Amino acid sequence: MHRIKEIVESKIKEHNYLGLVSVYKDNEEFHVSSEGFNKDTVFTFYKYDEFFITTLLLILLEQNNIDLNCKIDKYLPELRHSNKVSFMSLLRFSTGLKDYMGNLSSLRVEDINYKSLSEEKQLNIDFNFSYSLVDYNEAIRFYNETELSHIPGSEVDYGDATRILGIKIIERISNKNYFSILSELMFKPLNIKYETNDLNKEMNTLIYYNRRMGLSYNNLNDFIGLKSKDIHNIYLSLKNGILINKKTFKEMTKIIDFNGINFLSGYSFAHVMSICRYNIIDYKNTNMQIIFLSIFSGYVIYQEEEFLKAEEEIVKGVVPVFHKIQKPKLIKLNKDNVYDLFEIKNSAEKAWYMGPTKYMLAYAFAEKNANVYLIKDQNITIGTITLYIDKKSNNYYIANILIDKKYQNSGYGKKAIILSYDIFKKHGAKRVTLFLDKTNVAAFHTYLKAGFKIQSAYARSYEMYIDL
């Protein structure tokens, strides 16, 4: 854990991370905080965030034996299209209903009073508008007067109907006020003492058109305060079958791909769940979670925001600490995994022998006989190897191999070389060759361990071979 602390603290400092990073291993708290935050810091959460809504819906559907594919017309008969919208499409943000708040926003920005405000005041209004409750009857009127943008369930639209309709359905299934049922089904069972006073009004920082400024909530009545341990408690209670059964949780990881219960595919080695844009990273192969609670408005040019860089580098940097070699495989590069190639980074001292992965991609594009493979272990991208296969000329050789700097000197190079033998054999190879720079001593010994022999020695390189 000392190494993990070292990684987290260095990235917090490097990127001036504004927020709290909390690490949990085997349910034990191991907090690492940036300046001004600690494990008892209270963070502001919107009561009506899609995470809470979709989670409550799943709990109530499970309790009342309501199938996810049932239509919502029994609970919202006033909605014209309710006999076409299922709970599944509601949970997946795929209702096909036009965006009501988007419509209100377009009307607002055309208002003469709004236009006369400074850009800063406009941005604050925009920010608070996204957290405002709408008039349900007016929203229903809008939905009923507009046609569906697509067949419900056919595509994700990220519309606001999940929030607006979800709150009303929760109240009608439970016959209780939304927030009282939220407290009853989530907070009380987990003994979470949420805060309602002295919440943080400030949301920093905003990067918008390369400007940095602070934003503030105008009204905190619809917000609560939670601590890092509360978020961890909620996540584990979902995962371990306390709030919902494990079968429902498994479905939960599949049905949401933007808001709400948000399991992203950004990391092959970890689940990511978002609550009000705060992230819980759950590493698949070890019982460890990292929770990021950052002071962040959501209005952001992502590629320039330092806190995102800090989170990504922390998540990926921690992997090698607990990762152990298991069953590596060679997976051929294709359109679905090509972006994984660019995650592979070489160490500075070995960059002389093997350049960035873009050269490997260029080589594969230029040479029709070059076959690029990713080296995967437990679905983690470890490195890449390129095999030159020319049946017509009976020419087979390993063109290049690169192990990510985090996993170098772990035995993956030898494993990948040995795995390549079966691929060569399937294409009829009897002998595999390669050329190697003499100064690349580590690779030379790896090839020897994998069975290669020296065929010819030149002034600056070796020609090596192995008979299959």
N, C-alpha and C positions, 0 to 999 in steps of 0.2 A: 504493500500500500504506500510505502514511502516513495516509490518510483511514480505512482499515479499522482500523488500529491505534488511531486516535483513538476510533472508535465502540466497539470492543471494550473498551478501557480505561475509557471513561466508564461503560459499562453494568456492568462488573465492580465499579466503585466505587459506583455508584448503588444496586445491589442487594446489595452485600456478598457477592459470589459466592465460595463456598467450593470452590475447585477450579482446574483449569488449562484455559485456552482456548488452543488451538493452531491457527494458520492456516497452510495450505499452499497455495501458488500455483505452478502449473507444476512440481510436485514439489519446490519449494524451501521449506524450513522458515522460517516467519515466526511466531515464538512471542510470544504475549502472555499473561503469567501474572498471577494475583492473588498477594497477599502470602503467602509461605510455600511457593509452588510454582514450579517451573521445568521446563525441557524434560527434565531428567534425573530428575524425580520419578517414583517407582515407585508404581503404583496396583494395588490388590488385585482380582484376578479369580477368580471361581469356576471351577474346572476343568470342572465339569459344567454350565456354563451352556448353555441351549438353543442359543445361537449356535454354540458349538463343536460341539455334537452334530449339529445340522442341517447345518452346513457339512461335517463329516466324512462324514455320510451321503451327501450329494450327490457328494462326491469319490469315495467308494467305489462308489456306484451307476454313476457315469460310467466309472470304471476297469474295472468288471466287466460293463459293458453291461447293466445291470439297468434295466428301464423303470420310470418313476415310478408307473405304474398297476398294477404287479405287486403281488400280495398278499404279506404278510409271513410266511405260514404255513410256508414252507420254512425260515425262520430261527428261528421261534418256534413250533414244533409244540405246545409245552406250553400255549400260550395258546388257550383255548377259541374265541375269536372271531377268531383270526388269519387265517382264510380269508375274512374279510369286510373286513379292514383293509388298505388299500394303503399303499405308501410315500408317495404323495401326501397321503393323509389324515393320516398320521403327521406329515409335514412341516408340514401346515396346522393342526395341533392340532385335528383333526376326527375323532378315532378313535371317539367315542361311548362310550368306556370311562369308567366312573365314576371320580371323583377319589380315588385311594387316599390321598394325603397329606391331602386334605381330610377324609377319614374318620378318619385318625389324629388330626388336629387337633381334630375334634369330640369324640373320646374323651378327649383330653388336657384340654380345658377343663372337662370334667365330673369330672376326678379331684380328690379331696378335698385332696390335697397341693398341687395347682396352685391351687385356689381359695383356699388359706390364704396365698398369697404376696401381696406388695404389687403394685400395678399396674405399677410400674417393672420389677420382676423378671419378672412375667408377659410384659411386652412384650419383654424381652430373650430370654426363652425362645422366644416366638413368632418373633422375628427369626432366631434361630439354627436353629430348626426348619426354616425354609424353605430352609436351605442344608445340610441333613443328608441323607446317603445312606440309602436305605431298603433293607430286606431284600428282594432280588429275589423269592425264593420266596414270601414272605408277600404281596408285591404281586400275583404271579400268582394265588395262591389267592383273593385278594380279587376280582380281575378275573373269574375263572372262576365265582365264586359270585354275581355280580351280572349283571343284564341290561344290555344297551346302552341308553344314554339316548336315542340317535338312530341312524339309519342312518349308518355311517361315510362321511364326505365330504359329508353333507347340510347340516351347519352347524358353525361353529367353537365348540368347547367350552372351549378354553384349559386343558385338563386336563394332569395330570402324566405321562400315559402316554408322551408324546414323549420326555421325559427318561429315564424308567425303562426303557422298551423300546428306545429309541434306543441307549443305552449298550450293551445286550446284543447288539443286532443288529450294531453296529460291531465288537464283539469277535468275533462269529461269522463275519462276512464276512472280516475281516482275519486271524483266528486269532491275534490279539495282544491284550495288555492295552490298555484304553481310552486311558490316558494316554500309553503308548508310541507308539500309532498317532497320537495328537494331535500329539506331538512330531515324529514321522516325516513326517507329511503336511502339517503347517502350519508348525511352528516351524523345523525344520531347513532346509527349502527356502528359507525367507525369511531365514535366518541370524539368527533372533531368539533372544537370550540371556535367556530368561525367568528371573525371580528366584524362589527358593523360601525364602529366609531373610529375616528382619527385615521381614516384610510389615506393612502398616498394619492394626492390629486395630480401630481406631476407625472407625465409620461415623457421621458427623454430617451433617446434623442431622435429628432426628425432629420432625415437626409432627404431633401426634396429639391430637385433642380440644383444639386450641389450646394445647398444651404443647410446649415445646422441651426435648429431652433427647438425650444421646448414647447410642449403642449400640455394642457391641463383639462381635466374633466370639469364640466360646469356643474354637474349634479351627481353626487355619490350615493343617492338613495337606492339605486339599482345595482349596487356593488357590495361585495363582501371581501374580507381579508383572510387569506390563508397563508400558512407557513410551508416551508419546504417539506417538513415531515408529514403535513396533511396531504400534499400532492402525492408523496411516496405511498402513503397509506391507501389513498384512493386507487392508485395504479395496482398495487399488489392485491388489493381486495377484489378488483376486477379480474386480474390474471389468475388468482388462486381460488376462484369460485365462491367468494364470500358474498359479494353483491349480486352476482349472476352466476349461473352454472358455467362450467368450463366449455361446454358445447356452444353456449351463446357467446362466450368470449371469443372462441375460435371464429365464429361468424362475424363478430365485431371487427376482427382484424382484416376482413375481406370487404366489408360493405361500404366503408367510408374511405374516400381517397382525396379529400381536400380539407374539410372542416370536421368538427365533432371529434369522433374517435379516429385519430388520424395516423394510420400506420403507413409510413412512407417507404418507398423502395430505394431511397437514397443511399442506404447502407445495407450491404448484403449480410453483414454480421450483427445487425441490431434492429429491433423494432423502434419506431419513433412515434410517440403519442403526444398530441398537442392539446393543451387546455388554454384557451384564450391566448394562443401564440406562445405560451410557455411550453418548453419541450421536456419530455421524459424519454431518455434513451435507455432501452433495455437490451443488454448484450445477450445474444441467443445462447452462447455456449458457456456462460457462467452466470451465477446469480448476482449480477451487479447492475446497478442503475446509476445514471448520472442525470440530475435534474438541473435545468437551466432556467432561472427566473431573472430575466433581464428587463431593464427599464427601456422599453421599446414601444413605440407608438403603432407600428405596423405600416406607416406611410414611409416607404423606404426605396432607395435605389439599391437593390440587394448586393450587387457586385462591389459596391463601394462601402458597405457597412462593416465596420470592424468587428462588431459583436458576432456576426455570422461567421467570419473567418475564425474567430476564437473558438466558437462552438464546434465547427467542423474539424479543426486541427486537434482539439481536445479529444473528440470522439474517436478519430482515427489514430491519434497518438497513443491512446490507452490500449488499443487492441493487442499489440505485440507483448504487452506486459503479462497477459494471461494466456495468450495463444500458444498452443503446442501443436507440433506437426501431427496430423492425423492421417487422412487418406487423400493426398493431392491427386488431382485429375487434370488432364489436358483437354480443354474445351476449345473447339475451333472458333475463331473470331467470326462474328456475324453481326447483323444489324441490331440485334437485341443487346449485345454485350460490348459493342465496339467502344462505348464511352468508358468502360472499365479499363481499357488499355491506357488511357491518359492519367489514370490514378497511380500508375506505377512510376516510382521515382528512383533514380540511381543515386548512390552516394557520391560525394564530390571526388573522393580519391579513386573511384572506379569509373568515373565519367569518361576518362581517356579511352577506355576499352570499348565502352558501349554508350552511345549517345541517347538522347531522349527518344521516347517511344514513337514520336512522329516520323523518325527515320525508318522505323520498322514498318510502319503503315505505308510510307512512300515506297519502300522496297517491295512490299507485297503488291502494291498497285503497278509498279513498273515491271516486276518479274512474274509472269503468269504461273510459273512453277513454285512460287514461294507460298507457303501455307503458314499463317500465323495462328498460334494457339495461346490461350490464356492458361496460366497455371493457377488452378483454384483449389482451395482447401477449406472445407466446411463453408463453402460458398464465399469465402474471402478471396479476393484477387491477390495472389502472391507475386506473380511475375508473368513473363511471356517468353515464348520460344518460337523461333521460325524454322520450319523444316523445308528444305528445297527438295522437291520430288519430281524427277524427270524420268518417267518410265521409258520413253522413246530412246533416250541416250544412256539409259542405265546409270544415271547420275543422282546420287542421294547424299545430302550433307546437311549438317546443322549450321544454318546461316548465322544465327545469333541467339543469345539467351540473356535475359535480364531479370534478376530477382529484385523486388522492391527493397530499398535500403533498410526498411524496418525488419525484413525477414532474412537479410543476408547472413551467412555463416550459421544457418540453421539446418542445413542439409537439403534444402529444396532444390538446389542446382543439380545435385546428383540424382535426386528422385525424378526430376523433370527429364533429364537425359535418358534415364532407364525407361521411363514411360514412353519416350519417343520411339523406342525400338519396336514396339508392337505396331505402331503406325507405319513405320518404314516397312516392316515385314508384310503388312497387308497390301502394300503397293509393290511388292516383289523385290524389295531390296535385299541383297546378300552382303553388301558392305556399305558402311556409312563413313564419310570422311568429314574433316573440318580443318580450317586453318586458324591458328591461334598465335597472338602476339606473345613473344617470349617474356615480356615484362609482366604479363598477366599470370603471375605465379599461382594465385589462388585458384583460378579457373583451370590451369594446367593440372594441378593436383586433383581437382574435382573430376576431370575427364579420365585421369588415370584410375581413380577409385571406381568410376563407372565402367571400366573395362577397355578404354581406348589405349592404343599403342602409338608410338612415334614411327611414322613411315619415312619422313625426311625432315632434316633440320636445316634451316636457312639462316642467313645472318640475323634476321629480326623476327623470325617466326618458325613455328612447327607445323608440319602437315601430319595430322593424326588420323587413325582409322580404327574401326572395330568391325569384325566379321560377325554377322548375325546368324 
